Amino acid sequence: MGAFWSGAAHLLSSLDEIGFLVGLAIWAGFAERRNDPRIVAACFGAVFAGALAAGVSSWQLDPSLPTAGLMLAVGVAGAARLRAAPLPVLALAVIGGVLGGIAGGDAATGLSAVLSGLGAAIAAAAVVSYVFIAVRGFNAAWAAIAWRAGASWVAAIGLMILALDCSRYLGRR
């Protein structure tokens, strides 16, 4: 499939990474539009940096537990329509992006870390951008309620992934 598409496909097929990005974009979509490019850029740069770091260092790190926790956090924040300053949202975008990049970089062993990271970073930026377009595009009275319900589903799925990951460490399956 090639390194570029491998990076993109890994990110787009990972439920916790997609859930985090969708939840983050829903939550950030309730804030001011002027922060959207910063959040997209933060996701792009963080995923690329995480993939490069994992690709050149050959880390064996499973970031699914912290990513599920972040997914739960952004889902709850979006469902509650929590107002936050841009800096905490950007910080979560960077942390989640780096974790997603590390997961993708670890999965791209033997491939070009640069191309794989670029594919994952473009996929992450595209997901966040498309959710921003969708959140901002609906002006109906029920749209905010629907997006909050979607964010609650992100939180619920994050909680299930978190519970499944914790069961692995507690000796239960």
N, C-alpha and C positions, 0 to 999 in steps of 0.2 A: 504494500500500500504506500510505502514511502514514509519518510520521517515526518514531513509536514502534515500529511493526512492522518498519520498515526497519532500525532499530538492533538489534532482537532477532534478526531474520533474518540480518543480516550476521554477528553473533557466532556464531550457531548453525550457520552454513554455512561457517565458516572452520576448516579442519582444524587449523591450528597453534594457534588460540585455544582450540578445544574440547579438543585434545590437552593443551595446557598446563593447563587447568582440571581435566581428569580426572586427569592425572598428579599435580597438586598435591593434589587431594582424596584420592587413593589414599595418597600419601605421608603426608599429615597425618592420614589416618584410622587410621594405626597408632599415633598418639600419643594423648594424653589428650583425652577428650571435651570438657573445659571450654574448649579452644581453638577448637572448631568455630565458635561464633558470631563470634569475632574474625576468623577467616579468611574466613567468608562476608561479614562487614561490610567487611573490607579489600578483597576482590574487588569488591564492589558499589561502594564509594566510589572505588576506583582506576579502574575502568572508566568510571564517570560523570565523574570529573575529567578523564581522558584524552580522552573524547569531547567534553566541553565545551571543553577547550583546543584540540583540533583543529578543532572547529566554529567557534570565534570567531577563530582565528588563520589559518585556511586553509593550514595546513602541508601540504606535499607530502612526507610521510615514509612510507617502506615499512618497517614494523617486522617483516616476516616473518623476517628473518635473526636478530635477537636473540630473537624469540619462539620460533623453532625451537631456538635454543640453550637457552633456559629450559625448553622442552619436553623436551629431551634431559636436562637437569640434574635436573628433578623425576622424570622416568622412571627414571633411574639410581638416584636416592635412594630412590624407592619400591620398586624391584626389590631393592635391597640392604637394604631396611628400615632405612635409616639413621636413627639417633636424632638429633634436632636440638632445640635449644631453640626455644621459640615465636617468638622475635624473628627469626631467619633465615627461618623459614617465612612469617611475616607480611611480611617484606621482599620475598621472592620473589613473594608474592601481590600486593603493591602494584606492584612493577615490571612483572610480567606483566599485571596489570589495566590499568595506564596504557598499556602498549603495545597491548593489545587495544582499549582505548577510543580511542586515536589512530587505529588502523586503521579502526574503525567510524565515527569522526567525520569522517575524510577521505573515506569512501565516502558520507557523507550530505550532500554538498555541495548547497546549495539547500534543505535541509530544516531544521526546527527542531532546533538543536543540543541543547536541553534535552530534548525528547521523544525524539530519537534516542538520546541518552546514557542516558536513563532506561530505554528499551527494552533497550539492550545491558547495562546494569548489572543489571537484573532477570533477564535471561537468564543472565548470568554467575553471579549468586547462586543461581539455580535449579539450574544444572548442578552447582556445588560442593555444594549442599545435597543433591541427589539422589544424588550419588556417596557422600557421607557416610552417608546413610541405607542405601545398598546395602552399603557396607563394614562398617558397624556392625551391620547386620541379620543377617548370616550368621555363625553361631557354630560351624559345622562345622569339623572339624580341617583339612580341605583348603582352606577358604576363604582363609586367609592366603596359601597357596601360589598359589591362583588369582589373587588380587589382585596379588601380586608379579609373576606372569606377565603380567598386564594392564599393569602399570607398565613391564615390559620392552618390551612392544609400543609403548607410548607413547614410550619412549626410542628404539626402532628407527625409528619413523615420524619422530620429531624429527631423528634423524641423516640420514634420507633427504631431508627438507625442507631441512635445513642444507646438505647436499651439493648439492642442486639450486640453492639460492640462491647458494652459493659459485661454482658453475659459471658463473653469469651474470656474476660479477665477474672471473672468470678467462678469459672469452672462449670458453668451451666450452658447448655445449648438447646 
